[in-house]
């Protein structure tokens, strides 16, 4: 991967940072994006001897997405590996779901991926190589109550991945989705805190895992990073349009 440029959205913490770090370790220069601890994230990338860029684009805004890709082109010469990871969540029954939260989740979790893909594909095709990895979720393959917008967006991400994979089938560009189960990210930690009774975070974690994930262990960002690296390798040249779940057995039930 030495000499390749990776753009990872939502990469200042959690899954995105884990994937960005794996790509950096393999030799990629990395463009970070997100609203977490930017300097700490940059340090984790640069310790592998590669360049780490950063752009603060709000992915709910298509104009800012265009600015992000313009930055990638002007400062790094383009994007070879695109990882669409940025996401937000809101939990409520559909008849109580705030419409503005629906709009924001669809914009960031789904529409942003449409915009980044349409902008990077011409350069990937021109350079004769590219990898697009979309972070969907087990919720892209199964539903959960209270998560209508998230489930809709992640199902949409899986479908969008398949469509783009077919459109690029005769090119050296591949497009695939990774579908994690529970990963202990800041987003999931907030869900655990909301479930905790009398401050019992340990019990809330066990209950969360017990409901869905038979392994009773969280998937780690580092494990997802290794899967992303495989999808970037020559061994994955004919992995196209996959929705690859890493979920401790969630979807095997």
URPE-V149543 format. One record per residue. N is the residue number from 0. RES is the residue in one letter. PHI is phi in radians with two decimals (* if undefined). Layout:
[[N;RES;PHI] [N;RES;PHI]]
This chain:
[[0;X;*] [1;X;-1.04] [2;X;1.59] [3;X;-1.43] [4;X;-1.99] [5;X;-2.01] [6;X;-1.91] [7;X;-2.12] [8;X;-1.42] [9;X;1.02] [10;X;-2.00] [11;X;-1.57] [12;X;-2.87] [13;X;1.04] [14;X;-1.03] [15;X;-1.03] [16;X;-1.20] [17;X;-1.06] [18;X;-1.22] [19;X;-1.04] [20;X;-1.18] [21;X;-1.10] [22;X;-1.15] [23;X;-1.11] [24;X;-1.08] [25;X;-1.47] [26;X;1.93] [27;X;-1.26] [28;X;-1.39] [29;X;-2.23] [30;X;-1.80] [31;X;-1.56] [32;X;-2.69] [33;X;2.60] [34;X;-2.13] [35;X;-1.57] [36;X;-1.39] [37;X;-1.12] [38;X;-1.15] [39;X;-1.13] [40;X;-1.14] [41;X;-1.07] [42;X;-1.10] [43;X;-1.13] [44;X;-1.39] [45;X;-1.24] [46;X;-1.17] [47;X;-1.61] [48;X;1.38] [49;X;-2.06] [50;X;-1.41] [51;X;-2.12] [52;X;-1.66] [53;X;-2.67] [54;X;-2.43] [55;X;-1.64] [56;X;-0.95] [57;X;-1.46] [58;X;-1.31] [59;X;-1.34] [60;X;-1.98] [61;X;-0.97] [62;X;-1.15] [63;X;-1.27] [64;X;-1.11] [65;X;-1.07] [66;X;-1.13] [67;X;-1.06] [68;X;-1.24] [69;X;-1.13] [70;X;-1.07] [71;X;-1.04] [72;X;-1.22] [73;X;-1.28] [74;X;-1.65] [75;X;-2.17] [76;X;1.53] [77;X;2.18] [78;X;-2.25] [79;X;-1.69] [80;X;-2.19] [81;X;-1.92] [82;X;-2.04] [83;X;-1.55] [84;X;-2.04] [85;X;-0.97] [86;X;-2.84] [87;X;-2.29] [88;X;-2.50] [89;X;-2.61] [90;X;-2.02] [91;X;-2.99] [92;X;-1.05] [93;X;-1.06] [94;X;-1.36] [95;X;-2.08] [96;X;-1.35] [97;X;-1.12] [98;X;-0.97] [99;X;-1.19] [100;X;-1.26] [101;X;-0.99] [102;X;-1.06] [103;X;-1.19] [104;X;-1.14] [105;X;-1.09] [106;X;-1.11] [107;X;-1.44] [108;X;-1.46] [109;X;-2.29] [110;X;-1.09] [111;X;-1.04] [112;X;-1.16] [113;X;-1.00] [114;X;-1.18] [115;X;-1.14] [116;X;-1.14] [117;X;-1.13] [118;X;-1.49] [119;X;-1.56] [120;X;-1.04] [121;X;-0.99] [122;X;-1.18] [123;X;-1.06] [124;X;-1.11] [125;X;-1.13] [126;X;-1.45] [127;X;1.41] [128;X;-2.95] [129;X;-3.03] [130;X;-2.32] [131;X;-2.03] [132;X;-2.17] [133;X;-1.79] [134;X;-1.44] [135;X;-1.61] [136;X;3.09] [137;X;-0.98] [138;X;-1.31] [139;X;-1.52] [140;X;-2.17] [141;X;-2.63] [142;X;-1.77] [143;X;-2.55] [144;X;-1.12] [145;X;1.47] [146;X;-2.21] [147;X;-1.00] [148;X;-1.19] [149;X;-1.11] [150;X;-1.11] [151;X;-1.08] [152;X;-1.13] [153;X;-1.27] [154;X;-1.08] [155;X;-1.08] [156;X;-1.12] [157;X;-1.13] [158;X;-1.14] [159;X;-1.09] [160;X;-1.03] [161;X;-1.12] [162;X;-1.09] [163;X;-1.18] [164;X;-1.07] [165;X;-1.21] [166;X;-1.18] [167;X;-1.87] [168;X;-1.07] [169;X;-1.70] [170;X;-2.09] [171;X;-1.45] [172;X;-1.81] [173;X;-1.99] [174;X;-2.39] [175;X;-2.46] [176;X;-2.07] [177;X;-1.89] [178;X;-2.10] [179;X;-1.28] [180;X;-1.45] [181;X;-1.22] [182;X;-2.14] [183;X;-1.39] [184;X;-1.72] [185;X;-0.96] [186;X;-1.12] [187;X;-1.27] [188;X;-1.03] [189;X;-1.15] [190;X;-1.16] [191;X;-1.13] [192;X;-1.05] [193;X;-1.20] [194;X;-1.55] [195;X;-1.11] [196;X;-1.83] [197;X;0.97] [198;X;1.28] [199;X;-1.43] [200;X;-1.20] [201;X;-1.09] [202;X;-1.13] [203;X;-1.18] [204;X;-1.09] [205;X;-1.09] [206;X;-1.16] [207;X;-1.06] [208;X;-1.14] [209;X;-1.10] [210;X;-1.23] [211;X;-2.25] [212;X;-1.91] [213;X;-0.99] [214;X;-1.18] [215;X;1.02] [216;X;-2.29] [217;X;-1.29] [218;X;-1.18] [219;X;-1.88] [220;X;-1.00] [221;X;-1.14] [222;X;-1.11] [223;X;-1.16] [224;X;-1.09] [225;X;-1.15] [226;X;-1.15] [227;X;-1.06] [228;X;-1.08] [229;X;-1.05] [230;X;-1.13] [231;X;-1.54] [232;X;-1.50] [233;X;-1.04] [234;X;-1.08] [235;X;-1.79] [236;X;-0.98] [237;X;-1.86] [238;X;-1.57] [239;X;-2.41] [240;X;1.37] [241;X;-1.33] [242;X;-2.06] [243;X;-1.63] [244;X;-1.52] [245;X;-2.22] [246;X;-2.55] [247;X;1.06] [248;X;1.66] [249;X;-0.86] [250;X;-1.50] [251;X;-1.41] [252;X;-1.36]]
